[in-house]
Amino acid sequence: MASNEDTRGRIVDTARALFHRKGFSAIGVAEICNEAEVTKGSFYHFFDSKHTLLEDVIAENTRCLLQGLRTLDEQSITGREKLVAQLHGTGVNARRQKKSGAVLGCNLGNIANELAAYDTVASQSVRRAFNRWLRVIRKQLEQAIADGSMPADTDIESTALSLLAVIQGISTIGRTFDKPSQLDSIIAITEQKLLPQTDAG
């Protein structure tokens, strides 16, 4: 018999996949319950509404994002190499998603794009996640300057925000056109222009 924790986790994981694939508005509680193989009673035991569940979905998406960034940050490579790995990761993810059916883009970015105009709570949650992401990027830029892999006059704040903006833009283009190969030139130009390499890098 599944524990309460297992059941709750299965609902969250199912909703994460469905929201990522179809969007928040297109998915109802009945479809989540059907996919997760739980009753509506079980759903409402854990969540007051689909919006309450969305908060858990955003939190889990954020946790997975930060875990991946932390794993990258622990590697013994230059700061620039970490930034380049993040950038190229968008293309890697797009190809992986395409093999499973279609390019889905960034799960956090998709939620922000869909709900920013009318869901303040969700927008604030995604904003907090993006701010944590930006802190990691800034730290990697500081490392890149310190280890000499990027120019000393790099503007950390504008470069960090620009890189996140490009990553989100790449994710949106990937989802819209569903052609991962189209992303390669965007990634290459961004690496050249936004993350210039020094001789030491």
PAZAPA-4460 file (N, C-alpha, C; in steps of 0.05 Angstrom, whole numbers, plus 32768, in hexadecimal, padded with zeros to 4 digits):
% residues 201
    n_x    n_y    n_z   ca_x   ca_y   ca_z    c_x    c_y    c_z   seq   type   mol
   8011   7FE8   8000   8000   8000   8000   8012   8019   8000     1      M     A
   800C   802B   7FEE   801D   8043   7FEC   8019   8055   8004     2      A     A
   802F   8061   800D   802E   8073   8024   8023   808E   801A     3      S     A
   801B   809F   802D   8011   80BA   8026   8026   80C9   8017     4      N     A
   8040   80C6   8020   8056   80D4   8012   8059   80CB   7FF5     5      E     A
   8056   80B1   7FF1   8058   80A6   7FD6   8042   80B0   7FC4     6      D     A
   8029   80B0   7FCF   8012   80B9   7FC0   8015   80D7   7FB9     7      T     A
   801C   80E7   7FCC   801F   8103   7FC7   8035   8108   7FB2     8      R     A
   804C   80FA   7FB5   8061   80FD   7FA2   8059   80F5   7F86     9      G     A
   8049   80DF   7F84   8040   80D6   7F69   802D   80EB   7F5C    10      R     A
   801D   80F8   7F6C   800B   810D   7F62   801C   8124   7F57    11      I     A
   8030   812D   7F67   8041   8143   7F5F   8051   813C   7F46    12      V     A
   805C   8124   7F45   806C   811C   7F2D   805B   811B   7F14    13      D     A
   8043   8110   7F18   8030   810F   7F01   8028   812A   7EF7    14      T     A
   8022   813C   7F0A   801B   8157   7F02   8032   8166   7EF5    15      A     A
   804A   8162   7EFF   8062   816E   7EF2   8063   8166   7ED5    16      R     A
   8060   814C   7ED0   8062   8143   7EB4   804C   814E   7EA3    17      A     A
   8033   814E   7EAD   801C   8157   7E9E   801D   8175   7E99    18      L     A
   8024   8184   7EAE   8026   81A1   7EAA   803C   81A9   7E96    19      F     A
   8052   819A   7E97   8068   819F   7E85   8060   8199   7E68    20      H     A
   8051   8184   7E65   804A   817B   7E4A   8033   818B   7E3E    21      R     A
   801E   8191   7E4E   8006   819C   7E44   8000   81B8   7E4E    22      K     A
   800D   81C0   7E63   8007   81DA   7E70   7FF4   81D7   7E87    23      G     A
   7FF5   81EA   7E99   7FE5   81E9   7EB2   7FC7   81EA   7EAC    24      F     A
   7FBF   81FD   7E9B   7FA2   8202   7E97   7F94   81EB   7E89    25      S     A
   7FA3   81DB   7E79   7F97   81C6   7E69   7F92   81AC   7E79    26      A     A
   7F9D   81AB   7E91   7F9C   8193   7EA1   7F88   8197   7EB8    27      I     A
   7F76   8183   7EBB   7F64   8183   7ED2   7F6B   816F   7EE7    28      G     A
   7F5E   8171   7EFE   7F64   815F   7F14   7F5E   8142   7F0C    29      V     A
   7F49   813E   7EFD   7F42   8123   7EF5   7F58   8115   7EE5    30      A     A
   7F65   8124   7ED3   7F7B   8119   7EC3   7F93   8113   7ED4    31      E     A
   7F99   8125   7EE7   7FAF   8120   7EF9   7FAA   8106   7F09    32      I     A
   7F92   8104   7F14   7F8C   80EC   7F24   7F8D   80D3   7F13    33      C     A
   7F83   80D4   7EFB   7F83   80BD   7EE9   7FA0   80B4   7EE3    34      N     A
   7FB1   80C7   7EDC   7FCD   80C1   7ED5   7FDC   80B8   7EEE    35      E     A
   7FD7   80C3   7F05   7FE5   80BB   7F1D   7FD9   80A3   7F2A    36      A     A
   7FC2   809A   7F20   7FB4   8082   7F2B   7FAC   8086   7F48    37      E     A
   7FA0   809D   7F4D   7F96   80A3   7F68   7F79   80AD   7F66    38      V     A
   7F6B   80AC   7F7B   7F4F   80B6   7F7B   7F4F   80D5   7F80    39      T     A
   7F39   80E1   7F79   7F36   80FE   7F7F   7F37   8103   7F9D    40      K     A
   7F2D   80EF   7FAC   7F2F   80F2   7FC9   7F4B   80F4   7FD3    41      G     A
   7F5D   80E3   7FC7   7F79   80E4   7FCE   7F85   80FF   7FC6    42      S     A
   7F7E   8108   7FAE   7F88   8122   7FA5   7F82   8138   7FB9    43      F     A
   7F68   813A   7FC0   7F5F   8150   7FD2   7F67   814C   7FEF    44      Y     A
   7F71   8134   7FF5   7F7C   812F   8010   7F96   813F   8012    45      H     A
   7FA5   8141   7FFC   7FBF   814E   7FFC   7FBE   816B   7FF2    46      F     A
   7FAC   8171   7FE0   7FAC   818B   7FD3   7F8F   8197   7FD2    47      F     A
   7F8D   81B0   7FDA   7F73   81BD   7FDA   7F68   81C2   7FBD    48      D     A
   7F7B   81C5   7FAB   7F73   81CB   7F8F   7F8B   81C6   7F7D    49      S     A
   7F86   81C9   7F63   7F9C   81C6   7F4F   7FB1   81DC   7F53    50      K     A
   7FA8   81F3   7F5C   7FBC   8209   7F61   7FCE   8202   7F79    51      H     A
   7FC3   81F5   7F8D   7FD3   81ED   7FA4   7FE8   81D9   7F9A    52      T     A
   7FE0   81C7   7F89   7FF3   81B3   7F7E   8008   81C1   7F6E    53      L     A
   8000   81D6   7F5F   8014   81E5   7F4F   802B   81EF   7F5F    54      L     A
   8026   81F8   7F77   803C   8201   7F89   8050   81EB   7F8E    55      E     A
   8046   81D3   7F93   8058   81BC   7F97   8067   81B5   7F7D    56      D     A
   805A   81B7   7F67   8067   81B2   7F4D   807E   81C6   7F48    57      V     A
   8078   81DF   7F4D   808D   81F4   7F49   80A4   81EF   7F5D    58      I     A
   809E   81E7   7F75   80B3   81E2   7F89   80C4   81CA   7F81    59      A     A
   80B8   81B5   7F76   80C7   819E   7F6D   80D7   81A4   7F54    60      E     A
   80CC   81B4   7F42   80DB   81BC   7F2A   80F3   81CD   7F32    61      N     A
   80EF   81DE   7F46   8105   81EF   7F50   811B   81DD   7F5D    62      T     A
   8112   81CA   7F6D   8125   81B8   7F7B   8136   81A9   7F66    63      R     A
   8129   819F   7F51   8138   8190   7F3D   814B   81A2   7F2E    64      C     A
   8143   81BA   7F28   8154   81CE   7F1A   816D   81D3   7F2B    65      L     A
   8169   81D9   7F44   817F   81E1   7F56   8192   81C9   7F5B    66      L     A
   8186   81B1   7F5C   8197   8199   7F5F   81A9   8196   7F47    67      Q     A
   819F   819A   7F2F   81AF   8198   7F17   81C4   81AD   7F16    68      G     A
   81BD   81C6   7F1E   81D1   81DB   7F1F   81E7   81D6   7F33    69      L     A
   81DF   81CB   7F4A   81F2   81C5   7F5F   8206   81AF   7F56    70      R     A
   81FB   819B   7F48   820D   8186   7F3E   8221   8191   7F2A    71      T     A
   8218   81A3   7F19   822A   81B0   7F06   823E   81C1   7F14    72      L     A
   8235   81D0   7F29   8247   81E2   7F37   825D   81D3   7F46    73      D     A
   8258   81BA   7F4C   826C   81AA   7F5C   8282   819F   7F4A    74      E     A
   827F   81A1   7F30   8293   8196   7F1D   82AC   81A7   7F1E    75      Q     A
   82C3   819A   7F1A   82DD   81A8   7F1A   82E2   81B4   7EFE    76      S     A
   82D3   81C7   7EF6   82D6   81D4   7EDC   82D5   81F2   7EE0    77      I     A
   82DC   8202   7ECC   82DC   821F   7ECE   82C0   822A   7ED1    78      T     A
   82BE   8242   7EDA   82A4   824F   7EDC   8296   8251   7EC1    79      G     A
   82A6   8258   7EAD   829B   825B   7E92   8290   8240   7E88    80      R     A
   829F   822B   7E8D   8296   8210   7E85   827B   8209   7E92    81      E     A
   8277   8211   7EAA   825E   820C   7EB8   8247   821B   7EAA    82      K     A
   824D   8234   7EA3   8239   8244   7E95   8232   8239   7E79    83      L     A
   8247   8231   7E6B   8243   8225   7E51   8233   820B   7E53    84      V     A
   8239   81FC   7E68   822A   81E3   7E6C   820C   81E8   7E70    85      A     A
   8206   81FD   7E7F   81EA   8205   7E83   81DD   820C   7E68    86      Q     A
   81EB   821C   7E59   81E0   8225   7E3F   81DC   820D   7E2C    87      L     A
   81F0   81FC   7E2A   81ED   81E5   7E18   81D9   81D1   7E22    88      H     A
   81D5   81D2   7E3C   81C1   81BF   7E48   81A5   81C3   7E3D    89      G     A
   819F   81DC   7E34   8184   81E1   7E28   8181   81D0   7E0E    90      T     A
   8196   81CF   7DFE   8195   81BF   7DE6   8194   81A1   7DEC    91      G     A
   81A4   8199   7E00   81A3   817C   7E08   8188   8174   7E12    92      V     A
   817C   8185   7E22   8161   817F   7E2C   814C   817E   7E16    93      N     A
   814F   8191   7E02   813C   8191   7DEC   813E   8177   7DDC    94      A     A
   8156   816E   7DD7   8159   8155   7DC8   814E   813D   7DD8    95      R     A
   8153   813D   7DF2   8149   8127   7E03   812A   8127   7E03    96      R     A
   811E   813F   7E05   8101   8141   7E05   80F6   8138   7DEA    97      Q     A
   8103   8140   7DD4   80F9   8139   7DBA   80F9   811B   7DB6    98      K     A
   810D   810D   7DC0   810E   80F0   7DBE   80F6   80E3   7DCC    99      K     A
   80EB   80F1   7DE1   80D4   80E7   7DEF   80BA   80F0   7DE4   100      S     A
   80BB   8100   7DCE   80A2   8109   7DC1   80A3   8125   7DB7   101      G     A
   80A9   8139   7DC8   80A9   8155   7DBF   80BA   8165   7DD2   102      A     A
   80C4   817B   7DC7   80D4   818E   7DD8   80C0   819D   7DEA   103      V     A
   80C5   819C   7E04   80B2   81A7   7E17   80BB   81C2   7E23   104      L     A
   80D5   81C8   7E21   80E0   81E0   7E2D   80E4   81DE   7E4B   105      G     A
   80E7   81F5   7E58   80ED   81F6   7E74   80D3   81F5   7E84   106      C     A
   80D1   81E2   7E97   80B8   81DF   7EA6   80B1   81F8   7EB6   107      N     A
   80C5   8205   7EC2   80C0   821E   7ED1   80B9   8235   7EBE   108      L     A
   80C8   8237   7EA8   80C3   824D   7E95   80A7   824A   7E88   109      G     A
   809E   8232   7E83   8084   822E   7E77   806E   8237   7E8A   110      N     A
   8071   8231   7EA4   805E   823A   7EB8   805D   8258   7EB9   111      I     A
   8075   8264   7EB9   8076   8282   7EBA   8068   828E   7EA2   112      A     A
   806E   8283   7E8A   8062   828E   7E72   8043   828B   7E72   113      N     A
   803A   8275   7E7C   801D   826F   7E7B   800D   827F   7E90   114      E     A
   8019   8282   7EA8   8009   828C   7EBF   8010   82A8   7EC8   115      L     A
   8025   82B4   7EBD   802F   82CE   7EC8   801A   82E3   7EC8   116      A     A
   8008   82E3   7EB5   7FF5   82F9   7EB2   7FDF   82F8   7EC7   117      A     A
   7FD9   82E0   7ED3   7FC2   82DF   7EE5   7FC6   82CF   7EFF   118      Y     A
   7FDD   82C2   7F02   7FE2   82B2   7F1A   7FFA   82BD   7F29   119      D     A
   7FF5   82CF   7F3B   800A   82DD   7F4A   801B   82CA   7F5A   120      T     A
   800E   82B7   7F67   801C   82A5   7F79   802F   8293   7F69   121      V     A
   8026   8288   7F53   8038   8277   7F43   804F   8288   7F37   122      A     A
   8048   82A0   7F2E   805D   82B2   7F23   8072   82B8   7F37   123      S     A
   806A   82BD   7F50   807E   82C3   7F65   808F   82AB   7F6B   124      Q     A
   8083   8294   7F6A   8093   827B   7F70   80A8   8277   7F5A   125      S     A
   80A0   827A   7F41   80B3   8277   7F2B   80C8   828D   7F2C   126      V     A
   80C0   82A5   7F34   80D4   82BB   7F36   80E9   82B4   7F4B   127      R     A
   80E0   82A9   7F61   80F3   82A1   7F76   8106   828C   7F6B   128      R     A
   80FC   8279   7F5C   810D   8264   7F50   8121   8270   7F3D   129      A     A
   8118   8283   7F2C   812A   828F   7F19   813F   82A0   7F28   130      F     A
   8138   82AD   7F3E   814B   82BC   7F4D   8161   82AA   7F59   131      N     A
   8159   8292   7F61   816D   827F   7F6C   817F   8275   7F55   132      R     A
   8173   8272   7F3E   8182   826A   7F26   8196   8280   7F1F   133      W     A
   818D   8299   7F20   819F   82AF   7F1A   81B7   82B1   7F2D   134      L     A
   81B2   82AA   7F47   81C8   82AB   7F5A   81DD   8297   7F53   135      R     A
   81D5   827F   7F49   81E8   826B   7F40   81F8   8275   7F28   136      V     A
   81EB   8281   7F15   81F8   828C   7EFD   820C   82A2   7F05   137      I     A
   8204   82B4   7F17   8216   82C9   7F20   822F   82BD   7F2D   138      R     A
   822B   82A9   7F3D   8241   829C   7F4B   8255   8290   7F36   139      K     A
   824A   8284   7F22   825A   8277   7F0D   8269   828D   7EFC   140      Q     A
   825C   82A3   7EF8   8269   82B9   7EEA   8280   82C4   7EFB   141      L     A
   827B   82C7   7F15   8291   82D0   7F27   82A8   82BD   7F26   142      E     A
   82A2   82A3   7F26   82B8   828F   7F24   82C6   8291   7F09   143      Q     A
   82B7   8295   7EF4   82C3   8297   7ED9   82D6   82AF   7ED7   144      A     A
   82CF   82C5   7EE4   82E1   82DD   7EE5   82F9   82D7   7EF6   145      I     A
   82F5   82CA   7F0C   830B   82C4   7F1F   831E   82B0   7F13   146      A     A
   8314   829C   7F04   8327   8288   7EF9   8331   8290   7EDE   147      D     A
   8329   82A7   7ED4   8334   82B1   7EBB   8328   82A6   7EA2   148      G     A
   8312   8296   7EA4   8306   828A   7E8D   82F3   829D   7E7E   149      S     A
   82EC   82B4   7E8C   82DD   82C9   7E7F   82EA   82E4   7E85   150      M     A
   82E5   82F8   7E74   82F2   8312   7E78   82EC   831F   7E94   151      P     A
   82FF   832D   7E9E   82FC   8339   7EB9   82E7   834F   7EB9   152      A     A
   82E1   835B   7EA2   82CD   8371   7EA1   82B1   8367   7E9B   153      D     A
   82AC   834D   7E9D   8291   8342   7E99   827D   834E   7EAC   154      T     A
   8267   8357   7EA2   8252   8362   7EB3   8241   834B   7EBE   155      D     A
   8245   8344   7ED7   8239   832C   7EE2   821B   832E   7EE2   156      I     A
   8210   8344   7EEA   81F2   8346   7EED   81E4   8344   7ED2   157      E     A
   81ED   8354   7EBE   81E0   8353   7EA4   81E5   8339   7E96   158      S     A
   81FD   832E   7E99   8203   8314   7E8C   81F2   82FE   7E97   159      T     A
   81EF   82FD   7EB2   81DF   82E9   7EBF   81C2   82EA   7EB5   160      A     A
   81B7   8302   7EB6   819B   8304   7EAD   8197   82FE   7E90   161      L     A
   81AB   8306   7E7F   81A9   8301   7E63   81AB   82E3   7E5D   162      S     A
   81BC   82D5   7E6C   81BF   82B8   7E68   81A5   82AA   7E6F   163      L     A
   819A   82B1   7E85   8180   82A4   7E8D   816B   82AA   7E78   164      L     A
   816A   82C3   7E6E   8156   82CB   7E5A   815A   82BA   7E41   165      A     A
   8173   82B6   7E38   8178   82A7   7E20   8170   8289   7E24   166      V     A
   8177   827E   7E3B   816F   8263   7E41   8151   825F   7E40   167      I     A
   8142   8272   7E4B   8125   8271   7E4A   811B   8275   7E2E   168      Q     A
   8128   8287   7E1F   8120   828B   7E03   8124   8272   7DF2   169      G     A
   813B   8265   7DF7   8141   824C   7DE8   812C   8237   7DEE   170      I     A
   8125   8235   7E08   8111   8221   7E10   80F6   8227   7E02   171      S     A
   80EF   8240   7E00   80D6   8247   7DF3   80D6   8242   7DD5   172      T     A
   80EC   8249   7DC8   80F0   8243   7DAB   80EF   8225   7DA7   173      I     A
   80FC   8216   7DB8   80FD   81F9   7DB5   80E1   81ED   7DB7   174      G     A
   80D1   81F6   7DCA   80B6   81EC   7DCE   80A4   81F4   7DB6   175      R     A
   80A8   820D   7DAD   8096   8217   7D97   809B   8209   7D7D   176      T     A
   80B5   8206   7D75   80BB   81FB   7D5B   80C0   81DD   7D5C   177      F     A
   80C6   81D2   7D74   80CA   81B5   7D78   80E1   81AA   7D66   178      D     A
   80F5   81BB   7D62   810C   81B3   7D52   8126   81B9   7D61   179      K     A
   8131   81A6   7D70   8149   81AB   7D80   8160   81B6   7D70   180      P     A
   8163   81AE   7D57   8179   81B6   7D47   8179   81D5   7D42   181      S     A
   8162   81E1   7D43   8160   81FE   7D40   816E   820D   7D56   182      Q     A
   8171   8200   7D6D   817C   820D   7D84   819A   820F   7D84   183      L     A
   81A7   81FF   7D73   81C4   81FD   7D73   81D1   8218   7D6D   184      D     A
   81C7   8226   7D59   81D4   8240   7D51   81CF   8255   7D67   185      S     A
   81B8   8255   7D74   81B3   8268   7D89   81C6   8263   7DA0   186      I     A
   81CA   824A   7DA7   81DC   8243   7DBD   81F9   824B   7DB6   187      I     A
   8201   8246   7D9D   821D   824D   7D95   8221   826B   7D95   188      A     A
   820E   827A   7D8B   8211   8298   7D8B   8211   82A2   7DA7   189      I     A
   8200   8298   7DB8   81FF   82A1   7DD4   8219   829B   7DE2   190      T     A
   8224   8284   7DDE   823D   827D   7DEB   8253   8290   7DE2   191      E     A
   8254   8296   7DC8   8268   82A8   7DBD   8265   82C5   7DC8   192      Q     A
   824D   82CF   7DC8   8248   82EB   7DCE   8245   82F0   7DEC   193      K     A
   8238   82DE   7DFA   8232   82E3   7E16   8246   82D8   7E29   194      L     A
   8254   82C2   7E20   8268   82B5   7E31   8283   82B4   7E23   195      L     A
   828E   82CB   7E1D   82A8   82CB   7E0E   82BE   82BD   7E1E   196      P     A
   82CE   82AF   7E10   82E4   82A0   7E1D   82FE   82AE   7E1C   197      Q     A
   830C   82AF   7E32   8327   82BA   7E32   833B   82A5   7E2A   198      T     A
   8354   82AC   7E27   8369   8299   7E21   836B   8284   7E37   199      D     A
   8366   828C   7E50   8368   827A   7E66   8350   8267   7E68   200      A     A
   833A   826F   7E5B   8322   825F   7E5C   8321   8247   7E49   201      G     A
***
